[in-house]
Amino acid sequence: MNKKDLGIEITNPSKIIYPKEKVAKIDVVKYYSEVADLMLPYVKNRLLSVIRCHQGIMGECFFKKHPTTESQNINIFKLQNEEYFYLKNIKDIPYQAQMGTIEFHIWGSNIKKIDKPDIMAFDLDPDEKLSLEKLRQGVKHLKETLDSLNLVSFLKTSGGKGYHILLPFSSSKNWEKFNEFAKNIALLMEQKWPDLYTSNIRKEDRKGKIFVDYLRNKKGATCVAPYSLRARAGAKISFPIAWENLDKIAPNEIDIFNFKNYLNDNVWPDFFLINQKIY
């Protein structure tokens, strides 16, 4: 493949990013080029923290949330005397991969309303010994809880042990109320099924349980973006799936090799058109 076939100059295209899987940098850039149109609505105009692995996932990886000397294909946003960056165009996504980005993590608010969060995220993180069946039951319990509040939610794989549930909001009051609401959902599950769930982040409190992680909903916190690769063995992807496929797709099933089997342009229909509000 010519280095410029994707519209950007790709340096070191044959550099191995995932050694065990023999996935090279060009493969990562190609993946992000292929899903960029699907991914863009969820990362566009949102402050980013990205994980970069210049020497591959077995080398030193680091979080990057502030722009440095890089200026092409990023946009600067100043917040409380600090500079952050965000993306606006489809080509900006594979360009990030060219710069060494593996994972994309997004803020829960758009830069146009930075203090009015509009994406709430829950990460169901199971104890390592918990069965997939119990994890899926936990996802169903969370959906039932959200349904009982007349809230529309969307499901994606984490690319790891758990599942992620995202909720779009057309309006919210502020970050404090937003996080408080998410916390109350986690506490409700913990109180209703105390033997199954915990809202406590401490590892010792998670034995045999699922940690209902609501902590992604504070100002400055991030959640991994839909369609993002994970910087871990397997080249797994945090991939949007339909609710009816929960029992068919494991949380670490979708990867850079098989993702085309799961592509569906309307898997999350009207995500940003859902009229849900928190006051």
C-alpha positions in Angstrom: 0.0 0.0 0.0 1.2 3.5 -0.8 1.9 5.6 2.2 -0.5 8.3 0.9 -3.4 6.1 -0.1 -5.3 7.2 3.0 -4.8 10.9 2.4 -2.2 11.3 5.1 1.5 10.6 5.3 2.1 7.5 7.3 5.5 7.2 8.9 6.8 3.7 9.8 3.7 1.9 8.5 5.2 -1.5 9.1 6.0 -0.8 12.8 4.4 -3.6 14.9 1.8 -2.2 17.4 0.3 -5.5 18.6 3.2 -8.0 18.6 1.3 -11.2 19.3 -1.3 -10.5 16.6 1.3 -9.0 14.2 -0.8 -5.9 13.7 1.2 -3.0 12.2 0.7 0.7 12.4 -0.7 0.7 8.9 -3.4 -1.7 10.0 -4.4 0.6 12.9 -4.6 3.6 10.6 -6.6 1.6 8.1 -9.0 0.5 10.8 -9.6 4.1 11.9 -10.0 5.2 8.4 -12.7 2.6 7.8 -14.8 3.5 10.9 -14.1 7.2 11.0 -17.5 8.2 9.6 -19.2 6.0 12.2 -17.0 7.2 15.0 -16.9 10.9 14.3 -20.3 11.8 15.8 -19.1 10.5 19.2 -15.7 12.2 19.2 -16.4 15.4 17.3 -16.2 18.6 19.3 -15.4 16.7 22.5 -12.3 17.2 24.5 -10.1 14.1 24.2 -7.6 12.1 26.2 -5.9 9.6 24.0 -3.5 6.7 24.8 -0.5 6.7 22.6 1.9 3.8 22.2 4.8 4.9 19.9 6.6 1.7 20.4 3.6 -0.6 20.3 1.5 -1.8 23.2 4.4 -3.6 24.8 6.4 -0.4 24.9 5.7 2.7 27.0 2.1 4.0 26.6 0.9 7.3 27.9 -2.3 9.4 28.2 -2.2 12.7 26.3 -4.9 15.3 26.9 -2.9 18.5 26.3 -1.6 19.6 22.9 2.2 20.0 22.6 4.1 20.6 19.4 1.4 18.8 17.3 -0.9 21.3 15.5 -2.1 19.6 12.4 -5.6 18.0 12.4 -6.3 19.1 16.0 -8.2 22.0 17.4 -7.3 23.8 20.6 -9.8 24.6 23.5 -8.8 26.6 26.5 -10.3 25.8 29.8 -9.3 27.4 33.1 -5.9 28.4 31.7 -5.2 25.0 30.3 -5.2 23.9 26.7 -7.0 20.8 25.5 -7.7 19.4 22.1 -10.6 18.1 20.0 -11.3 16.8 16.5 -13.8 18.1 13.9 -13.3 16.1 10.7 -13.2 12.5 9.6 -9.6 12.7 8.5 -8.6 13.8 12.0 -9.3 10.3 13.4 -6.8 8.3 11.3 -4.4 11.2 11.6 -4.4 10.5 15.4 -3.5 6.9 14.7 -0.6 8.1 12.5 0.6 10.1 15.5 0.6 7.0 17.6 -2.9 7.1 19.2 -4.4 3.7 20.0 -7.3 4.6 22.3 -9.7 7.6 22.2 -11.4 8.7 25.4 -14.0 11.4 25.3 -15.5 14.0 27.7 -19.2 13.7 28.4 -19.9 17.2 27.1 -19.6 19.0 23.8 -17.2 22.0 23.7 -20.2 24.2 22.7 -21.7 23.4 26.1 -18.7 22.4 28.1 -20.6 22.6 31.5 -23.7 20.9 30.3 -22.9 17.2 29.9 -24.9 15.2 27.4 -23.4 11.6 27.5 -23.7 9.6 30.7 -21.6 6.4 30.9 -21.7 3.3 33.1 -19.0 0.7 33.0 -20.0 -2.7 34.4 -16.7 -4.1 35.6 -17.0 -7.7 36.9 -14.8 -9.5 39.4 -12.4 -11.7 37.4 -14.1 -14.9 38.7 -17.6 -13.8 37.8 -19.2 -15.7 34.9 -20.2 -14.1 31.6 -23.8 -15.2 32.3 -23.9 -13.1 35.6 -22.2 -10.2 33.9 -24.9 -10.2 31.2 -27.6 -10.4 33.9 -26.0 -7.3 35.5 -26.3 -5.5 32.2 -30.0 -6.4 32.0 -30.6 -5.3 35.5 -29.1 -1.9 34.7 -31.1 -1.6 31.6 -34.3 -2.5 33.5 -33.4 0.2 36.1 -32.9 2.8 33.4 -36.1 1.6 31.5 -38.1 2.1 34.8 -37.0 5.7 34.7 -38.0 6.0 31.0 -34.4 6.5 30.0 -33.1 5.3 26.6 -29.7 3.6 26.8 -27.2 2.2 24.4 -24.8 -0.8 24.7 -21.3 -1.3 23.6 -18.5 -3.8 24.3 -15.6 -2.6 26.4 -13.0 -4.5 24.6 -12.1 -6.0 28.0 -14.0 -7.7 30.8 -17.2 -5.7 30.9 -19.9 -3.8 29.0 -20.5 -0.1 28.7 -23.9 1.6 28.8 -24.2 5.1 27.4 -27.1 7.5 27.7 -27.5 10.6 25.6 -29.1 13.7 27.1 -30.5 16.7 25.2 -30.2 18.9 28.3 -28.6 18.9 31.8 -28.1 21.4 34.5 -24.5 20.9 35.4 -21.8 18.4 36.1 -22.6 18.1 39.8 -26.2 17.1 39.2 -25.2 14.9 36.3 -22.8 12.9 38.4 -25.1 12.8 41.3 -27.8 11.2 39.1 -25.4 8.6 37.8 -24.3 7.8 41.4 -27.9 7.4 42.5 -28.4 4.8 39.7 -25.4 2.8 40.9 -26.6 3.1 44.6 -30.1 1.9 43.6 -28.7 -1.2 42.0 -26.4 -1.8 45.0 -29.3 -1.5 47.4 -31.7 -3.6 45.3 -29.2 -6.4 44.7 -26.5 -6.1 47.4 -25.0 -9.5 46.7 -24.5 -8.7 43.1 -23.4 -5.1 42.7 -21.1 -2.5 44.4 -20.6 1.2 43.8 -17.3 1.1 45.7 -14.2 1.3 43.6 -12.1 -0.6 46.1 -11.0 -4.0 44.7 -11.7 -5.8 48.0 -15.3 -4.8 47.8 -15.8 -6.3 44.3 -15.2 -10.0 45.1 -18.0 -12.0 43.5 -19.7 -8.7 42.4 -19.9 -6.3 39.5 -18.6 -2.8 40.1 -21.1 -0.3 38.7 -18.7 2.4 37.7 -20.5 5.7 37.5 -17.3 7.7 38.0 -16.9 8.6 34.3 -19.6 11.3 34.7 -17.5 14.0 36.5 -16.1 17.1 34.8 -12.8 16.1 33.3 -13.4 12.4 33.5 -13.6 10.4 30.2 -15.0 7.2 28.8 -13.6 5.2 26.0 -15.2 6.2 22.7 -17.4 4.0 20.6 -15.2 2.2 17.9 -12.0 2.8 19.8 -9.3 0.2 19.8 -7.9 -0.9 23.2 -4.2 -0.7 23.9 -4.0 -4.3 25.1 -3.3 -7.7 23.7 -5.8 -8.9 21.2 -6.5 -5.6 19.4 -10.0 -5.5 20.8 -12.5 -2.8 20.1 -15.1 -1.0 22.3 -17.8 -1.5 19.8 -21.5 -0.4 19.7 -23.9 -3.4 19.6 -27.7 -3.7 19.6 -29.4 -4.7 22.9 -30.8 -7.8 21.3 -27.2 -9.0 20.7 -26.1 -8.8 24.4 -26.4 -12.6 24.8 -24.6 -13.2 21.5 -21.5 -10.9 21.7 -18.9 -11.2 24.5 -17.4 -8.0 25.8 -14.0 -8.8 24.2 -15.3 -10.5 21.1 -14.9 -7.8 18.5 -11.4 -7.0 17.3 -9.5 -5.5 14.4 -9.8 -8.7 12.5 -13.5 -9.4 12.7 -15.1 -6.0 13.2 -16.6 -5.9 9.7 -18.9 -8.8 10.7 -20.5 -6.5 13.2 -20.7 -3.3 11.3 -24.2 -1.8 11.2 -24.7 1.9 10.3 -27.8 2.1 12.4 -26.8 0.1 15.5 -27.3 3.2 17.6 -30.1 5.0 15.7 -30.8 8.6 16.6 -28.3 8.6 19.5 -28.1 12.4 19.6 -31.7 12.9 18.8 -33.0 11.3 22.0 -34.8 14.0 24.0 -33.8 13.2 27.6 -33.2 15.8 30.2 -31.7 16.0 33.7 -32.5 19.0 35.9 
